[in-house]
Amino acid sequence: MEFTGFWSLISRNPFIMTTIEFNTTFRNRTKKLALNVINYVDSLPKKNSNYVLGKQLLRSVTSVGANFRAVCLARSLNEKYAKYCIVVEEADETVFWLEMLRETNKLNTPPIEIINEAEEIIKVMSTCRTRLGRKIGKQKG
């Protein structure tokens, strides 16, 4: 029996992303989103409303990345489902704070790429949550 190697086994179909690849990709994407938001918040004019909104935005966006990492380390499917729920909730909250900053800072709005990335993360994580929920019986459909 010939050993073909781990990477040749997982890369036989180029259209299927393995769990390892998915986790690595989204660990990097959620971290990059947080770093981009940090840079944006640091560029805002110094005023009370920006401080409050920026602080809320930083908490939610860093929670997205931290909780996705927790998804990757979940000890059970129920724990993984619960963490996906938090990731979706925090990503949606991130979009809310970005919208608030966009509407209150006409001269220094969040880059559309940041908003688009947060919305895409919501879509992907919502799909993962729904599929996992069906698998473990949390949702019908």
Legacy VTK file of the C-alpha trace (Angstrom):
# vtk DataFile Version 3.0
C-alpha trace
ASCII
DATASET POLYDATA
POINTS 141 float
0.000 0.000 0.000
1.447 3.290 -1.069
1.094 6.359 1.159
0.030 9.270 -0.989
0.440 11.992 1.626
-2.034 14.110 3.472
-2.145 17.041 1.041
-2.705 14.874 -2.014
-5.676 13.266 -0.256
-7.366 16.536 0.649
-6.665 18.277 -2.632
-8.159 15.696 -4.988
-11.149 17.944 -5.799
-10.137 21.585 -6.250
-13.729 22.761 -5.730
-14.116 21.348 -2.227
-12.598 23.242 0.678
-11.562 21.026 3.560
-12.408 21.863 7.151
-8.774 22.780 7.757
-8.744 25.115 4.758
-12.086 26.657 5.730
-10.984 27.244 9.326
-7.677 28.750 8.235
-9.330 30.960 5.643
-11.922 32.341 8.037
-9.495 32.717 10.941
-7.462 34.930 8.618
-10.479 36.787 7.194
-12.007 37.577 10.589
-8.633 38.718 11.916
-8.015 40.883 8.845
-11.483 42.396 9.213
-10.720 43.281 12.842
-7.383 44.839 11.896
-8.995 46.887 9.112
-11.669 48.118 11.511
-9.036 49.039 14.107
-7.239 51.140 11.497
-10.516 52.781 10.465
-11.525 53.606 14.061
-8.072 55.057 14.728
-8.562 57.390 11.752
-11.859 58.839 12.994
-12.028 62.452 14.201
-11.751 62.668 17.977
-15.266 63.374 19.230
-17.484 61.761 21.869
-19.860 60.007 19.490
-16.995 58.484 17.514
-15.399 57.281 20.746
-18.572 55.526 21.890
-19.483 54.065 18.490
-15.881 53.119 17.765
-15.525 51.337 21.080
-18.691 49.313 20.434
-17.510 48.512 16.903
-14.114 47.338 18.158
-15.728 45.073 20.734
-18.076 43.446 18.242
-15.556 42.980 15.423
-12.889 41.471 17.677
-15.554 39.181 19.125
-16.267 37.873 15.617
-12.662 36.721 15.233
-12.322 35.402 18.770
-15.546 33.423 18.608
-14.727 31.971 15.195
-11.520 30.667 16.736
-13.704 29.113 19.439
-15.787 27.454 16.688
-12.595 25.802 15.456
-11.829 24.448 18.937
-15.347 23.386 19.926
-15.511 20.118 21.871
-18.969 19.153 20.635
-21.379 19.947 17.828
-23.683 21.745 20.271
-20.813 23.940 21.443
-19.832 24.606 17.844
-23.421 25.587 17.022
-23.555 27.971 19.993
-20.303 29.640 18.897
-21.560 30.000 15.313
-24.627 31.761 16.761
-22.364 34.219 18.574
-20.243 34.825 15.465
-23.344 35.645 13.399
-24.759 37.906 16.120
-21.474 39.793 16.591
-20.901 40.150 12.833
-24.395 41.597 12.470
-23.703 43.974 15.351
-20.475 44.980 13.599
-22.449 45.927 10.494
-24.852 47.942 12.672
-22.006 49.988 14.228
-20.430 50.489 10.788
-23.773 51.804 9.522
-24.045 54.148 12.513
-20.556 55.487 11.858
-21.306 55.874 8.159
-24.414 57.931 8.947
-22.710 60.121 11.563
-19.378 60.692 9.770
-20.161 61.954 6.303
-16.529 62.939 5.670
-14.913 59.777 7.071
-17.229 56.875 6.256
-16.142 53.243 6.678
-14.614 51.807 3.500
-17.211 49.797 1.578
-14.791 46.848 1.549
-15.074 46.581 5.344
-18.872 46.594 5.243
-18.945 44.086 2.377
-16.552 41.731 4.163
-18.600 41.856 7.380
-21.783 41.127 5.417
-20.136 38.234 3.585
-18.929 36.758 6.871
-22.535 36.954 8.150
-23.776 35.056 5.093
-21.152 32.319 5.295
-21.424 31.858 9.062
-25.237 31.875 8.909
-25.112 29.109 6.334
-22.694 27.108 8.484
-24.926 27.621 11.521
-28.046 26.552 9.632
-26.424 23.417 8.195
-24.977 22.426 11.544
-28.317 23.131 13.219
-30.053 20.772 10.807
-27.407 18.137 11.414
-27.862 18.214 15.192
-31.617 18.801 15.143
-31.664 22.446 16.281
-33.653 23.593 13.271
-36.155 22.058 10.929
-36.109 22.472 7.222
LINES 1 142
141 0 1 2 3 4 5 6 7 8 9 10 11 12 13 14 15 16 17 18 19 20 21 22 23 24 25 26 27 28 29 30 31 32 33 34 35 36 37 38 39 40 41 42 43 44 45 46 47 48 49 50 51 52 53 54 55 56 57 58 59 60 61 62 63 64 65 66 67 68 69 70 71 72 73 74 75 76 77 78 79 80 81 82 83 84 85 86 87 88 89 90 91 92 93 94 95 96 97 98 99 100 101 102 103 104 105 106 107 108 109 110 111 112 113 114 115 116 117 118 119 120 121 122 123 124 125 126 127 128 129 130 131 132 133 134 135 136 137 138 139 140
